[in-house]
């Protein structure tokens, strides 16, 4: 994972859309497996960092990060 990683561009999908929409997006965008794995890593980084940073300053981002974290956990199962 590094700056300019195309997987980072997909990160908002974990914060905005549901599981079925992400599945459709993956089918349409056809990222390879390593890109998809990095995509989840970028989303996890944000989901872990946001609660500490946003809990008292930005409730919308805090809620989106919590939702993304739970979506990531479900995706692993």
N, C-alpha and C positions, 0 to 999 in steps of 0.2 A: 504494500500500500504506500502510495506516495502522491504528491501533488501531480495533477494532470492525469490521474488514473481515470479512464472512462467509467469504471465501476462507481466512482464517487458521484457521477451524474445521475445514477439510478437511486441513490440513497433516499430521496424524498418519497419514493414509492412505499417504503416501510412506514412512513409517518402519515401518508395521505390515503392510500388505497387498501382495499381488503385483499385477502389471500387469493380469491378467484381472479381479481383484476391483475394481481402480480403474475399469476400463472399465464394469463392471456398476454401480458406485456412481455414475458419471457419468450413465449412462442413467437410473438411478432418481431421482437428485437434480436432474437437468436444469439444471445451472448454465449460464449463458451463457458464450460464449467469453472475454470479458474476465475474468470471475470465475475461470474455469479457468486462465487464464494467470497471474493474481495468485496463485492457489493454488500453482502451480508455483514462483513467485517466493518465496513464504513458505517452502516446503519447501527451496528452494535456500539461502536465508538460513540456515536452521537447519543444513543439511548442511555448509555452509562453516564456520559458527561453532563447531559442536560439537566437531570434532576438536581444535581448539586448546584449548578449554575442558575437554573431557571425557576426553581421551586418558589422562591419568594419574589422574583422579579417578572416572570412571564408565565402565567398559568397556562396559556394556550400551548406554548412550546413544551412545558412540563408535561401536560396531558398527552401531547403527541409523542413525546419520548417514552412515556410509560406504555402507551399503546404499542409503539414499535417494539419495545422490549418484550412485551407479552406475545406479539406476533412472531418475533424471532424465536422465542422459546417454543411456541407451537410448531414452528417450521422444523425444529430439530427433532421433535417427537415423531 
